[in-house]
Amino acid sequence: MRRRRWPWVVLFLGIALLALFYVGGAWYFSGLVYADALKAVPYDPTSLQRGTVQEVDLTRRGRGTVTILPAQADLEDRSYDDAVVGLVIGESLVVVGPATRTADGSQQREVRAIVGDRPEPGDSYGLTRDVWLTPEQAGMEYQDITITTPEGDDFPTWFIPGRGNTRWAVLTHGKGAARSEMLRMARPLHDAGYNVLVITYRGDVGAPPYADGMVTFGRVEWRELETAVEYARNRGATRVILGGASHGGAVTLGFLDRGGGLVGEVDGLILDAPASSLGDVIDEAAEFRTLPVGDLPIPESLEEAAKLMVAVRYEVDFSEVDYTGKPDLVDVPLLVFQGTEDRTVPQPVNDRFMTSGSGQGGRYVIVRGAGHVMAWNVDPEGYEARITDFLDTVRQAQ
């Protein structure tokens, strides 16, 4: 009799181990989802890649090259090798081109512009994907203003005046980023004469915090965007372009999904690597992760278990932040940029968005070699030209 119990014992242990794998794995990966996608983390200006200027070879007009050596912690990071970036040196900024690596890991880069003092050997730098940290550095005059919601919450905003008062753009940055993230998109809009508002939303530095410390992918933040659109309308706007990057793209889509009568004020939409579906972002980002033991791929069944755990543990309703498959969501001209090397919002996320009812018919610009929100950095001229052409389409659609 005792021998006959062994199959049942083995079966029970197998079921117990399987349950432990899925429950424990779901708990573990749901925690990673919280840390990577849900936890509201204000922009940290000290998080830039660091290093030292090694050599400077410049003419009197500032033409030439600069050689930089990243700090040991960033020496092997090649994320920005093929990108135009900014070197922050004290109060100055140097816009530099893609890197040519040398044997010791140093990078020689073409100097494209200098804002402030010329770099000198020995200077410490911080490298920023945003390129410019203020509109002034990007060559645009601006004002610091405050936009106040009907609930009385104040949100710091950059106002970049354009030509006239009828054309406006409202730009929304991504999670953990700053308003400076949107300056690359703001430049061609400003050149086209648009007044540009670069807004903040809750959780940003100087803005009210989230009640539970979690971003909501447009479910809550859309109200800040709504207030900014109303601000523009009250100051004469007859055309409003919305722009959003990453989580800011979800905020923008959330406004279109929930914004009531003010949605009718919108004439065009520019999105850069938008988080168009949180569920899809989790699914696709999981392709770049492995199990913590054995370095094996994450089974799809465990991905689904982790999403269920996220829904329960953090009270996330994925249907509320899924902006794909909604044929009436975007009924104005649409331009979407997507990098092929994006591991934060991988390309398949927005492939689906653009072929679903939501993005169908929009312009989809896939930028080869671009990481997350780096379409401009890989091809600045092409990025700005696409936006300029898009604005012509918007005008013709009036």
PyMOL commands that set and color helices and strands:
alter all, ss='L'
color gray80, all
select helices_A, chain A and resi 5-38+45-47+72-74+179-191+222-234+247-258+260-265+278-288+300-314+318-321+347-355+375-378+380-396
alter helices_A, ss='H'
color red, helices_A
select strands_A, chain A and resi 49-58+64-70+85-89+92-101+107-115+124-128+143-148+154-160+167-172+195-199+239-245+266-272+334-339+363-367
alter strands_A, ss='S'
color yellow, strands_A
deselect
rebuild
show_as cartoon
